[in-house]
Amino acid sequence: MTELTIHTANVTVTNGDLQIAAYLAQPTAKGQFPAVIVIQEIFGVNAHIREVTERIAKEGYVAIAPAIYQRQAPGFETGYTPEDIKIGRQYKEQTTASELLSDIQATISYLKNLSSVKSGGFGSIGFCFGGHVVYLAATLPDIKATASFYGAGIATMTPGGDPTIARTADIKGTLYGFFGTQDASIPQEQVDQIETELQKYNISHRIFRYNAEHGFFCDHRGSYNATAAADAWIQVKQLFSEQL
């Protein structure tokens, strides 16, 4: 498929009194397209996340990246230095599962009101903390396809509550998980736990393990692994094309 021409915009998603900044990318062609929600790493809706959002749109989707740190730090985006990581983790620890799910549901409602969005299920893709958040969001009825990249802590915690893995039975659609076997943030036994739970509850899923480190999909990071990233992108495209 030839990549489509797209246009982008900074938009606002309303969730009650909260105004959530979001980055929207969609094809310029007329018609309706399936929609995908992109969830950031701990570094905010930065250049990498905007690029992923645009990349998805070029494949024929309406893609949107809401700022999941809107409550903690409006407008936050940063790089990948140790200090950046420290700040990003501080904001992560201030989030709660209920607020994250509420903000993603508000984003879904925003998408449903766009004339360019095809009715039906939605996709989600998330990286790092976002990989954890989309596993959580896979429990929302509207989410039909989830691509979870190296989401640390799924087996051990959830923002403000019990481990997210305990919600696996509530996943509604298909979930693909992408992990690096050299990821210091996610022990392989935790990946095994996730896979076991998905199997236990007969969740449609695939787990991909690459000889790579944390953050292997991000070409702005030193841990970028071109081979793993290329294969993962093929799998993501397959997931969305089959499920949305």
MOWO-V110239 format. One record per residue. PSI is psi as a letter, one per 40 degrees, with the letter a starting at -180 (999 if undefined). OMEGA is omega in degrees with one decimal (* if undefined). Layout:
# MOWO-V110239
psi/omega
PSI/OMEGA
PSI/OMEGA
This chain:
# MOWO-V110239
psi/omega
h/176.7
h/178.9
h/-179.3
i/171.3
h/-176.1
i/167.0
i/-175.6
i/179.0
i/169.2
h/-174.8
i/179.9
h/175.4
h/-178.4
h/174.9
g/-174.2
b/178.4
e/-177.5
h/175.2
h/-174.7
h/174.7
i/-179.7
i/178.3
h/-174.9
h/175.3
h/-179.9
i/179.1
i/176.5
e/-179.5
i/176.5
i/179.3
a/178.7
i/-173.9
i/172.9
i/-176.2
i/-179.4
h/176.5
h/-178.1
h/-178.2
h/-173.2
i/164.9
a/177.2
e/-173.1
e/177.6
a/176.3
g/-175.0
a/-175.0
d/-179.7
d/-178.0
d/175.6
d/179.3
d/177.5
d/179.2
d/178.4
d/-179.3
d/177.9
d/179.0
d/180.0
e/177.2
e/176.6
f/179.4
i/165.0
h/-175.1
h/-178.2
h/178.9
g/177.7
i/178.8
h/-176.3
e/172.8
f/-175.6
d/179.6
d/-174.1
d/-172.7
g/179.4
h/178.1
e/-176.2
h/165.9
i/-174.4
a/-179.8
a/-168.7
f/178.0
i/176.2
d/178.2
d/177.0
d/179.4
d/-179.9
d/-179.5
d/-179.8
d/178.2
d/177.9
d/178.9
d/178.9
d/-177.2
e/179.0
e/-179.5
i/174.2
i/-179.1
d/-177.0
d/179.0
d/179.2
d/179.1
d/178.6
d/-179.6
d/178.4
d/175.9
d/176.1
d/177.4
d/175.7
d/179.1
d/177.1
d/-178.2
d/-179.1
d/-179.2
e/177.8
h/-179.3
d/-178.5
e/-176.3
h/177.0
h/179.2
i/-178.1
a/-176.1
i/-178.3
i/175.2
i/173.1
i/176.9
h/-178.4
i/-174.5
i/176.4
b/176.2
d/177.1
d/175.6
d/174.3
d/-176.2
d/-179.4
d/172.9
d/175.8
d/-176.6
e/177.5
e/177.3
e/179.0
h/-175.3
d/-176.5
e/-175.9
h/-176.8
e/-177.6
h/-176.7
h/173.3
h/-175.5
h/-178.9
h/173.6
f/177.8
h/-178.4
i/172.5
e/-178.5
d/-176.5
e/-170.9
e/-175.9
i/166.2
i/179.1
h/176.2
f/-179.1
a/-179.2
i/-178.1
h/-178.8
d/-179.2
d/179.5
e/-179.9
e/-175.0
d/-178.5
d/-176.7
e/178.5
h/-171.4
d/-173.2
a/-179.2
h/-179.1
h/171.1
h/177.6
h/-176.9
h/-175.4
i/174.4
h/-179.1
e/177.9
e/-177.2
h/-178.9
e/-178.3
e/-174.9
g/177.0
i/-177.0
d/177.8
d/176.1
d/175.0
d/176.9
d/178.7
d/179.5
d/-179.1
d/179.1
d/179.5
d/177.9
d/177.3
d/-177.6
d/-175.9
e/176.3
f/176.0
h/175.5
h/-173.6
i/166.4
h/175.9
h/-179.4
h/179.2
h/-178.7
i/174.4
g/-171.9
i/-179.0
i/174.8
h/177.9
f/-172.2
e/-178.5
e/-172.7
h/-177.8
e/172.9
e/-175.0
i/178.9
d/-178.9
e/179.5
h/178.3
h/-172.5
d/-178.2
d/179.7
d/-179.0
d/-179.1
d/179.7
d/-179.9
d/-179.9
d/175.8
d/-178.8
d/178.6
d/179.9
d/178.5
d/179.6
d/-176.2
d/-179.0
d/-178.4
d/-170.8
e/-175.0
999/*
